[in-house]
Amino acid sequence: MRTSLGLVILCAFLVGTCITFGAVNLDCDPCENTCHVELYNGDRYHTHKPTPNQPFLCDDAFIDGLWYRFIGKAGSKLADHLVKPFSCGTMVPVYLDGQHPQDYTETTQKVCVNYGLAPCFQFWNIKVKRCQLNNEDYYVYQLPPTPGCNVAYCGAGEQVERCPTGEFKLNGRCVTKLPVISITNVIIETPVVEERQVIISCRVTYNVPAGTRDEGDVKIRVSYLADNALIDDDVTTGARGRASRQLRIANLTGNLGKYLSCNASSFWVNYNHLPTASAHATNNYYAGIKVVEKTSGTTPKRIVLAENSPQYEIQVYSTIPIAVNTHTSHKYEDGKTYVQPLELKVETTILDSVIYNGSPKSFKCAVSFTEDSWDDKLKRAYASSTLKMLAQRDGRNDGARDSVSRLLQFRPINIFQGFPPAPARSIWHGYQMEEIPIYTTDVADSECRSYNDPRIETFDRYSYFSQRAGEFVLAKSQTRDFEVQVRHWKCRSYQTCNCAVAARENNDVYILDVCHNVRQRRAVVPRILRRSANDEPPADGAHIKSDQNGRKYIINFPSGAYVIVDIRYFGLNLYVHVPSDDRGKVEGLCGNNNGNRNDERRDIDRSESSWHQRWRVKPETNYFNKSPKYKEQSQEPLYCHCHKNDSVVADATYLKCDFDKRVTQPDIISKKNLESVVPRQVVEFRNLGRRKRRDIPEASYTDEASDYQPYVFTFKEDYSKPVVNLTWPTPSGITQTQAAQLCRDTLANSSVVNLCQEVPGFDPFENVPKCIDDILVADDMGFANEAVTEMVDTCIATAVKEVLPEDKDVDSLGPTTTTTATQIPHLNIAELTEKIKTNACPRECSQKGKCVDGNCVCEAGFMSADCSVNSNISPEITEVQNAGLCDVQTRPCLKFRVLVDPATPVTRSDRLSCRVTKAQIDISTGTYTILPATTGHAVAEFVSFSEVTCHLPRDPIIPPVTITGTAGTPAQGFLLSISNDGVKFGKNESFVTLFDSACVDCKPFGQCTKKRGTCLINGYCYEDGDRNPANWCFEIDSRLQ
């Protein structure tokens, strides 16, 4: 219950003095102004001596339980030292025995009375409390009445003149109203670093009213806010119209990523509960990490990437320095302090959508800041590296992928140290940046098809027959080093066919050639070659792969361009795919790729002869016969995905780098059936004449280098209009009705025709007119089977390029082309595509097997992935590499390429093997002898359906550095044969000869003779001038042998 004494008047009638005080509450904090009595009479001060006529002070009328405060002229506290009698306006003074308390709790202490007899002759206890209110520090005392009169409590400390009630003390005088201190400007300043400490200040300017001064009398309260929420507050002293206060940096913890500002309010000293004015900062400052587009410097709210756009580069910077007082630091034994780097991890939400450009040696899914990153002029700490982003080229016609959620995310910064781990002292702990949406825009890739006829379907889908023999530019980029050349041969008396393709990008050329079989004029043995400028290794992303049978190949290039080569009986089907960079920037037989098919129609109709003559390959740029000129290429970086993968490492971002992250080509040839192919490398120096082994670069001394010698591709340049059969019935009697029925029936019996009917926008029977035309032109019903293969390829290509939301069923796309096929359950496009690839068997199993889950189950007597190989007929060799000769001075001769008759093809299997029988060559007679009991199996590498690489067991031929006990042989022979099952081998064995041309000349079939001017020592060849291996001080002189 709160007690009030009301107005009290105490009179000391004997001395005529009174103490008057207002309403005092007894049940409250004595520090409050209404809870104590103020003693302000200057006579009470300990140095005051009463005059003879002045009455003595007497405190026997004090009331028990009341609290008192010394103020004004009476001093600021009860005297705490010995006071002599007849001081402080009384005869007997009372003072505090001991020092005042320093804390703010209530204490009990002793007071002493000095009668002049002995110090502390009389004493009693009082209560003392230290107070702080409105920035004032003072004491209050609970003083009981004194035991008699002329005894009083003495004051001491600072004497401040007390103003009358209702007035204020200002600049040493009393005023009736506090003047207004108007604040003119409040600014939060950008960070500065001093002695490795970050300082952020709020600067305040104000006006002091005329006639007043502010030195020490003006106080400014400065409050810091983060997004308008209070984070720091304190008072500073102003002087000369200015004040400044620093932010407590630790208060930024949990407040990064927000805008800082400050407020200021002004008041006079001792009157901070009475502010005269306040103002808010005219600016703010973003405290955190920002992401900006490097070129414009603007912060993207969303990132839009087109597949053909250049890299989008972003910079990451912090507006707060990394310093000793902002981030984790360690002090070493030498006294130096090291501040740890701050790492910000980056990730994307979808693995195959957006990629990052960098080198795995220097790039990781993070950017980092160090203490040295801060630029005091820019007021930014830039990250150690930028982030370079590209839309992944996926080869899909999926339009703008805005509906798919892709996010550029930055993981929360969690900084722990110690064990068990605890949050480290860093303002960045727990900081989370906002994610940035990413949208990728598709720019359609383009494809040109050159069928075996050859009938060409341009990039812009104009179709025409190209019945001219020779070498032509099929497609060539106008802006970059990309070109595809094609050879047309006369495969029949009245018809030309594609027989070779050379595809070049930058310094790499890949050649697939079947034109070399000029006698048979049918595609039999593909030569797979690679040329390169300066014999450079292939660029990252440049490679060639084949299907299981070695009949279909895909040549890939780093730009995303690729060429599919499908080997047919009379030639090749070619599919040239160019990325969106080449839109409208291509020329050649495939057209200009500008979206207008009338361009090619107009030029071809105007003059078919001029059209073809325009695109004949020039000799200086004929990549079938010569390598391109070397051009320095900027080093293509590896491309990296930053993908969240918590299964790898907890709270980690999984970095995966390889070139394929930039270009993801549609799975047109099912990847489960693809095998890498090592093409024969055409090494230019071999055309310069024979060299010794020591003159050949080590990198070129390999069996992978080709002994391929360019053959002369002959054709008759006939400028007259080609004669093509366009009349039914054909010369053999095939009618149009028969052709149409066969084409439709063959397509309807395909294993995937029902599934292909479900692909949006695709009609599996759209190739029926082409199939009929092919039969008409070629007079060959076998083209119906070709139509099935083309239909399956086109179906898969269309399906994999279509991208729909996974929850959108095919039936929601509208009606599809209807046929007699049985209706199948509707699937989403991803499931449908996979089902088509799973059920599409290669070449319909050649009608020699059943298609089960995408694999051919062959009938008895047939084998291979497409059941095209008769297991009862062994492969028969038709040709061996370099006519069966191999010189160990030019290559190791541990491998030999063998060609087989396409009528008895080889198949890719673990049982494919070469049978090798050794032969001893007598160089004195030029004959050989088969060595009994030397027949064995050797490793066989599948190259294509008509080519195998046999590994040979070779005796020592190359001379050793010093004489050894192992004898050598200058020439050695082998009989080779091939088997698909390791049991039945071909009857046609071929003879190969390995020899050392240093002392032996050889012709095919072991016809080897010793050269003049050479020596044989222990079976090894030496030429005149070579060092004697028995004694290096002597040279070989054949005249002495």
VENQUI-V131484 format. One record per residue. N is the residue number from 1. RES is the residue in one small letter. PHI is phi as a letter, one per 20 degrees, with the letter a starting at -180 (* if undefined). Layout:
n->[N N]
res->[RES RES]
phi->[PHI PHI]
//
This chain:
n->[1 2 3 4 5 6 7 8 9 10 11 12 13 14 15 16 17 18 19 20 21 22 23 24 25 26 27 28 29 30 31 32 33 34 35 36 37 38 39 40 41 42 43 44 45 46 47 48 49 50 51 52 53 54 55 56 57 58 59 60 61 62 63 64 65 66 67 68 69 70 71 72 73 74 75 76 77 78 79 80 81 82 83 84 85 86 87 88 89 90 91 92 93 94 95 96 97 98 99 100 101 102 103 104 105 106 107 108 109 110 111 112 113 114 115 116 117 118 119 120 121 122 123 124 125 126 127 128 129 130 131 132 133 134 135 136 137 138 139 140 141 142 143 144 145 146 147 148 149 150 151 152 153 154 155 156 157 158 159 160 161 162 163 164 165 166 167 168 169 170 171 172 173 174 175 176 177 178 179 180 181 182 183 184 185 186 187 188 189 190 191 192 193 194 195 196 197 198 199 200 201 202 203 204 205 206 207 208 209 210 211 212 213 214 215 216 217 218 219 220 221 222 223 224 225 226 227 228 229 230 231 232 233 234 235 236 237 238 239 240 241 242 243 244 245 246 247 248 249 250 251 252 253 254 255 256 257 258 259 260 261 262 263 264 265 266 267 268 269 270 271 272 273 274 275 276 277 278 279 280 281 282 283 284 285 286 287 288 289 290 291 292 293 294 295 296 297 298 299 300 301 302 303 304 305 306 307 308 309 310 311 312 313 314 315 316 317 318 319 320 321 322 323 324 325 326 327 328 329 330 331 332 333 334 335 336 337 338 339 340 341 342 343 344 345 346 347 348 349 350 351 352 353 354 355 356 357 358 359 360 361 362 363 364 365 366 367 368 369 370 371 372 373 374 375 376 377 378 379 380 381 382 383 384 385 386 387 388 389 390 391 392 393 394 395 396 397 398 399 400 401 402 403 404 405 406 407 408 409 410 411 412 413 414 415 416 417 418 419 420 421 422 423 424 425 426 427 428 429 430 431 432 433 434 435 436 437 438 439 440 441 442 443 444 445 446 447 448 449 450 451 452 453 454 455 456 457 458 459 460 461 462 463 464 465 466 467 468 469 470 471 472 473 474 475 476 477 478 479 480 481 482 483 484 485 486 487 488 489 490 491 492 493 494 495 496 497 498 499 500 501 502 503 504 505 506 507 508 509 510 511 512 513 514 515 516 517 518 519 520 521 522 523 524 525 526 527 528 529 530 531 532 533 534 535 536 537 538 539 540 541 542 543 544 545 546 547 548 549 550 551 552 553 554 555 556 557 558 559 560 561 562 563 564 565 566 567 568 569 570 571 572 573 574 575 576 577 578 579 580 581 582 583 584 585 586 587 588 589 590 591 592 593 594 595 596 597 598 599 600 601 602 603 604 605 606 607 608 609 610 611 612 613 614 615 616 617 618 619 620 621 622 623 624 625 626 627 628 629 630 631 632 633 634 635 636 637 638 639 640 641 642 643 644 645 646 647 648 649 650 651 652 653 654 655 656 657 658 659 660 661 662 663 664 665 666 667 668 669 670 671 672 673 674 675 676 677 678 679 680 681 682 683 684 685 686 687 688 689 690 691 692 693 694 695 696 697 698 699 700 701 702 703 704 705 706 707 708 709 710 711 712 713 714 715 716 717 718 719 720 721 722 723 724 725 726 727 728 729 730 731 732 733 734 735 736 737 738 739 740 741 742 743 744 745 746 747 748 749 750 751 752 753 754 755 756 757 758 759 760 761 762 763 764 765 766 767 768 769 770 771 772 773 774 775 776 777 778 779 780 781 782 783 784 785 786 787 788 789 790 791 792 793 794 795 796 797 798 799 800 801 802 803 804 805 806 807 808 809 810 811 812 813 814 815 816 817 818 819 820 821 822 823 824 825 826 827 828 829 830 831 832 833 834 835 836 837 838 839 840 841 842 843 844 845 846 847 848 849 850 851 852 853 854 855 856 857 858 859 860 861 862 863 864 865 866 867 868 869 870 871 872 873 874 875 876 877 878 879 880 881 882 883 884 885 886 887 888 889 890 891 892 893 894 895 896 897 898 899 900 901 902 903 904 905 906 907 908 909 910 911 912 913 914 915 916 917 918 919 920 921 922 923 924 925 926 927 928 929 930 931 932 933 934 935 936 937 938 939 940 941 942 943 944 945 946 947 948 949 950 951 952 953 954 955 956 957 958 959 960 961 962 963 964 965 966 967 968 969 970 971 972 973 974 975 976 977 978 979 980 981 982 983 984 985 986 987 988 989 990 991 992 993 994 995 996 997 998 999 1000 1001 1002 1003 1004 1005 1006 1007 1008 1009 1010 1011 1012 1013 1014 1015 1016 1017 1018 1019 1020 1021 1022 1023 1024 1025 1026 1027 1028 1029 1030 1031 1032 1033 1034 1035 1036 1037 1038 1039 1040 1041]
res->[m r t s l g l v i l c a f l v g t c i t f g a v n l d c d p c e n t c h v e l y n g d r y h t h k p t p n q p f l c d d a f i d g l w y r f i g k a g s k l a d h l v k p f s c g t m v p v y l d g q h p q d y t e t t q k v c v n y g l a p c f q f w n i k v k r c q l n n e d y y v y q l p p t p g c n v a y c g a g e q v e r c p t g e f k l n g r c v t k l p v i s i t n v i i e t p v v e e r q v i i s c r v t y n v p a g t r d e g d v k i r v s y l a d n a l i d d d v t t g a r g r a s r q l r i a n l t g n l g k y l s c n a s s f w v n y n h l p t a s a h a t n n y y a g i k v v e k t s g t t p k r i v l a e n s p q y e i q v y s t i p i a v n t h t s h k y e d g k t y v q p l e l k v e t t i l d s v i y n g s p k s f k c a v s f t e d s w d d k l k r a y a s s t l k m l a q r d g r n d g a r d s v s r l l q f r p i n i f q g f p p a p a r s i w h g y q m e e i p i y t t d v a d s e c r s y n d p r i e t f d r y s y f s q r a g e f v l a k s q t r d f e v q v r h w k c r s y q t c n c a v a a r e n n d v y i l d v c h n v r q r r a v v p r i l r r s a n d e p p a d g a h i k s d q n g r k y i i n f p s g a y v i v d i r y f g l n l y v h v p s d d r g k v e g l c g n n n g n r n d e r r d i d r s e s s w h q r w r v k p e t n y f n k s p k y k e q s q e p l y c h c h k n d s v v a d a t y l k c d f d k r v t q p d i i s k k n l e s v v p r q v v e f r n l g r r k r r d i p e a s y t d e a s d y q p y v f t f k e d y s k p v v n l t w p t p s g i t q t q a a q l c r d t l a n s s v v n l c q e v p g f d p f e n v p k c i d d i l v a d d m g f a n e a v t e m v d t c i a t a v k e v l p e d k d v d s l g p t t t t t a t q i p h l n i a e l t e k i k t n a c p r e c s q k g k c v d g n c v c e a g f m s a d c s v n s n i s p e i t e v q n a g l c d v q t r p c l k f r v l v d p a t p v t r s d r l s c r v t k a q i d i s t g t y t i l p a t t g h a v a e f v s f s e v t c h l p r d p i i p p v t i t g t a g t p a q g f l l s i s n d g v k f g k n e s f v t l f d s a c v d c k p f g q c t k k r g t c l i n g y c y e d g d r n p a n w c f e i d s r l q]
phi->[* e d c e m e d c d c e f f d m d c d d b f f c e e d b f f f f f e d b d e d c f f f e f f e f d f f g e e f f f b d f e g d g n e d c c e b m f f o d a f g d b f d f g l c l m b e c e d c e e o e f f e e d d f c d c e d d d d e n e b g l f c b b e c d c b e c b b l m d d b d c c e d f f f f a e l c b e d e b n f e c f e e f g n d c e b l n c e c e b f f e e f e e a c c e e f f c d c l m d e c c c d d c c b d e g g n c c d f n d d d c e d d e c d l m d f c a b a d c e e b l m c b b b e f f g g f f g n c f n c e e b b d c c d b e g m c f e c f e a b b d g e c c b f d q d d d c f f f e m e e f e b d d c e f d e f f e d c d c b d e d f e b f e d b g c c d e f f n f d d e f f d d d e d b d e c f d d c c d d a d f f d d b f a d c c c f e f f d f f e l b d f f f b e d d c c f f e d m d e d m e e f f e f c c e d c f g e d d c b n b f g c g e f b f e f n f c e f e d f c c d d f d g f c c d d d f g g e d d d f g e m e d b e d e d e p d c e e b b f e c b e c b c d c d d d e f c f c c d c f c a c c d c b l e d c d c c c c f f e f f e l b f c d f e d c c d b f l l f f f f g n d a c c c f f e m d c c c e d c g f o f b c e d d e d f d r c e c c d d d f f g e f m c c b p f e n e l d n d f f g f g f f f f f a f f f g f f f d f f e g f c e f f d b e f f f c f d f f f f f d c e d c f b f f e b g l c d e d c c a f f f e c d e g e f e g f f d e c f c d f f e e e f f f e e o f c f g f e e g g f e e b f f f e e f d g e e e e b e f d e f f g e c f c c e f f g e o f e f f f f f f f f f f f f f e f f c f f f f f e f g m d d f d f e g g f g f f f f f f e l b f f f f f f f f f f f f f f f f f f f f e e c c g f e e f f f e e o f d f e c f f f f d g f c f f f f f f f f f f f e e e f l l l l l c a d e c l n c e d f f g n c b n f d l e d f f e d e f d f d a d g l l n d b e f f d b f m e c c e c d c f g f c f e c f a f e f b d d c c f c e d e f e d m c c c f e f m d f b e c f c d f d b f c b c d e e d e d f f c f f f f c f c f e f d b f b b c b d d b c c e d m d e d f f e e d d c c d b d f f c c d c d g m m e d c f e f m c c d c l n d e c d g n f f f f f b f f d d f c f f e f]
//
